[in-house]
Amino acid sequence: MTRSPSPQLSLALLLAVSLLVGWRPLVHTFALALRDDAYTHILLILPISAALIFLEWHSLQPMVAANVRIGSSILAMAVLVAGFGRAWSSISSDVQLSLAMLGLVIWWIGAFVLCFGTRVSRGLLFPLCFLFGVVPLPQVLLNELVHLLQQGSAWTASALFAAIGVPVAQDGFLLTIPGLTVEVAKECSSIRSSSMLLVTTMVLAQLLLRSPWRKALVIALAVPLSVAKNGLRIFTIALLGTRVDPGYLTGRFHHEGGIVFFMIALLGVFVLLWILRRGEDLSQDLTLGDKAVEANAHRHPC
C-alpha cells in the first residue's frame, strides 16, 4: 500500500514549484528592497512570518488535516493573478512585479491550506496574511503614500512651531519661520522608518494583545504616530538650526538622527500596548470574578 506524502513534504514540493516558476520576480523584489529605502521592510517579512509560524506550530500540529478543495481553489486564484499580470503587457513593469508577487504569496497561502487545512490556517492567520508585506507597492501608490506623509509631516511641524509661539507660514510643503525656509521633500517623509514602525507595531500587537479590536486600534494609531514623529524631526532640526547652530541643518544629526525619532515613536507604541494590555487584563479579571460570583450563587441559593 502506497503511503501518501507527509504534509510537510507536500508543502515543500509546492513551494519548490513556486520558486521554480517565480524566482525572477522574487529576486527583483529583494533587489528593490536592498536599493530603495521605501521597500526595505520587505526584507523582514519572510523571517518574521516563519518565526511566528514556528512559535505557534507545536500547539496547532494536532489539528493538521489537508483541505484539497479550498487549497486548490486558492492555488488556482494565484495562477490567475500571476497570469493576468503576464498577459496584460500594457501595464508598467512595477505593476507587473506587484501582480507577480501577489500571485506568489497567494500560492504560498494556498499551498499551506491544502497541506495543513483550514483549522491550522485560521490559527496562523496573522503570519500567513503578513506575507502580503513582500508585495511591493506600485510606484503610483507609493508616490501617493509619500505625498500624504509629506502633507502630514508639514502640518505637524507647523502646529509644533505655532504651539511654542514661533511665527510660521505654510505654503504646501514649504514652512517659513524667522531665519529659515524648510521644504518637506520626499526624503523628509521618512517612508522607510514609517514602514518599519508599522511592521514593528503589527508584530508587537500580535504578540502582546489578544483582542482583535485592540490589535487593530494600536496598528491604526501607529500611522498618525509615524506622521507626528516625522513632523517632530523637522521641527527639532529647524529649531536647533535657527536657535543653536546652523550646522544642525546639514550635519550628521540631520542625516542620521532618524533613529532617535523612530525610538521616540516606538516608545509611544509601547505605551499604547501597555495601556491596552492592562485593559485586557482588567477585563479578564472582571470576567473571572463575575463567573466566580455566579458559581457561588448557584452553590448557595438564597
N, C-alpha and C positions, 0 to 999 in steps of 0.2 A: 504494500500500500504506500503510495507516494504522499509524503508529508508536504503540506503547504508551507511556503517560506514564512519565516517569522515576520511580525510587523516591522521590526527594526530593519531587517534585510530588504523588505519591500519598499520601505521609505528611502533607504539608501539608494536603491535602484532608480526610483522615481526622481530623486534629487540629482542623481548622476545624469539622467536623461535631460533634466532641465539645464544642467551646467554644460552638457554637450551641445545643446541647441542654443542656449542663451549666454554663452560665455562672453561674446562680444559686447552686448550692452552692459553686462556686469563689469567688465574691465573698463569700459568707457565711464561708467558711473563712479567707480573708485578713483579713476584718474581725475575726474572732475572734482571729486571731494578733496583730493590732495592738492589741487592747484587753485581752487576757488573757495574763499572763506565762507561764502554763503551756503556751501554744501558740506562743510567739514563734519557736521553732526552725523552724516551718513556713515562715517567710519565706526560710530558707536553702536549702531542699531543691531547688527547681527550678533556681536558678542553679548550685548545686554539681553537680547531675546533668548539666546542659547542659555545664558546663566539663569534667567527667570524660569525657563522650562525645566532646567536641571533641579532647581530648588523645589519645584512642586511635583517632580516626576514620581518620587517614591510613594506619595500618598495617592496618586492617580493611577498608578500602574495596574492595580487590581481591576479597574474599570475598562481596560482595553478591550474593545470589540469592534472589529473592522466594519465600516459602513461604505460598501462599494457604491451604492446608489447615489448618495449625496456627494461622496468624494469624487466620483466620476463626473457628476454634473458640474462641480467646481473646476475640475480639470478641463472640461470642455469649454467652460467660460474663459479660462486662462488662454486656451488656444485661440478663441475668437478675438479676445482683446489684442493679443500679440499679432494675430493675422491681420486684424484691422489696421494696426499701426504700419505693418509692412505693405499692405495693399494700397493704402492712401498715400501715394507718393508725393502729392502736392503739399503736404504739411511739412513744417520745418523739422530740421534734424533733432532739435531739442525736444519737440513734442513726440517724435518717433521714439526717442530714447525713453521718455517718460512712459509711453504706452508699452514699450518692450519690457521695462522693469515692472510695470504694473501687472502685466501678464505673468511675469516670472514669479512675483510674490503670490499672486492668486494660485499659481500652480503649486507652490510650496505648501500653501494652506490646504488646498485640495488634496495633495498627497498625504498630508498629516491626518486629515479627516478620514480619508479612505483607509489608511493603515491602522489608526488607533480609535476611530469612532467619534461620535458627536459628544458623548459624555466627557471624555478626556479633553476634547477640543474646547468645550464650554468652560472647563476648569482652567484652561490655558488661553482663554480668550484674549487677555491683555497682551501677553508676549507674541501671540500669533498676529493680532492686529497691529502691534508695534512694528512688525516687519514692513508695513507700508511706509515707514520712515525712510527706507532705502530708495524709494521712488523720487527722483529729482524733480523739483518743480520746473515746469517750462519757464523760459525767460520772461514771457509776458506776465505770468502770475508772480514771479519773483520780483519783477520791477514794481508791480502794484503793491506788493508787501513792503518793499523798501520805501516806496513813496509814503505809505501810511506811517511807517516808523519815523521817517523824516518829519512828517507833519506833527506827530505826537511828541517827538523829542523837542522840536522847536517850540511848541505850545507849552510844554512842561518847563523848559528853560526860561521862557518869557514869564511864566507865572512865578517862578522862583525869584527872578530879578525883581518883579513887582512886589513880591511879598516882603523883601528886605529893603524896599524903598529905592531901588536903583532904577532910574528912568530907562525905559526900554521901548523901542518901536519895532514892530514885526511886519515884515513885508514878505509873505511867502515863507521861504526858508532862510531869509536874511533877518538877523537880530542886530539891532544897533543900540549900544549903550555908550555912555560917555567915554570917548577914547578908543572905541573898538567897534568894528562891524564883523559879525560872525556869520558865516554861511554854513547851514546844516547840510553838508554834502552827503552823497550816498555813503561815503566812508564813515560818516558820523551816525548813520542809522544803527550801527553795531548789529548787523544782521547775524553775524557769527555768534556773538555772545548771547543774543536773544534766542536763537535756535537752541543753543546749548542749555540755556536756562530752562526753556520749555521742556526739552528732553529730560533734563535732570529732575524737574518738578514732576513730570509724569511718572518716572520710575519711583521717586520717593513717595508719592501719593499712593502708588500701587502697593508698596512695601509696608507703609506705616498706617494706612487707613483701611477701614473695612467698608464703610458706607459708600455706595456709588455716587450719591449726590455730593458728599463731602469731597470725594476724589475730583469730581467734575468742577466743583467750586474752586478748589485750590489751583487746578490747572488753568481755569478761566482767569483767575486773579493773577496768574504768572504773566499774562500778556500785558496788562496795564503796568504791572510792576517792572517789567522789562523796559517799557517806554519811559517810565519815571526814572529808571536807572540811567538811560541814555541822556535824558534831559538834565539830570543831576551832574553827569560828567561834563556836559557842555557848559553848564552854569559854573561849576567849580573851576574848570580850566580858564574860562573867560575872567572870572573874578580874580583868580591868582595872577593872571597875566596883566590885569589892569591895576591891581592893588598891591601886588607884592613884587613880581619880577616878570618882565615881558618874555623872558626865556621859557616860561611855562607854556606859551602859545605854540612853540615849535620844538620844545625839548622832549626829553625821554618820557616824562610823565604824560605828555600829550599822546605819544605814540604807543607806549607800553603800559599806561596806567589803567587800561580797561579792566584788568583782573581785580583791581581794588573795588570798582563799582559793581563788578559781577559778584564779588563776595558779599557786598552790602545787600544786593538783591537776593542772593541765596540765603542770607541771614533772615531777610523778610519772609522767604518761603518757609524756613524752619519755624519761625514764629507762628505763621499761619497753620502749619502742620501740628504744632504743639497745641494750639488752641482747639483745633478740630479734633485732635486725638483725645484731649481731655473731655470734650463734649461727648465723644463716643463712649468713653469710659464711664462718665456720669450717667449717660442714658442706659448703658448696660447694667450699672449698679441699681438704678431705679427699677428697671425691668425685673431683675432678680429679686429685689425687695418686694415688689408687687406680687410676684409668684409665691414668695415665701409667706406673705400675709394671706394670700388666697388659700394656700395649702393648710395653714394653721386654722383658718376659718372652717375648712371642710372637716378637719380633725376634731375641732371643738365648737360645734354649732351652738348658737345661743338658745 
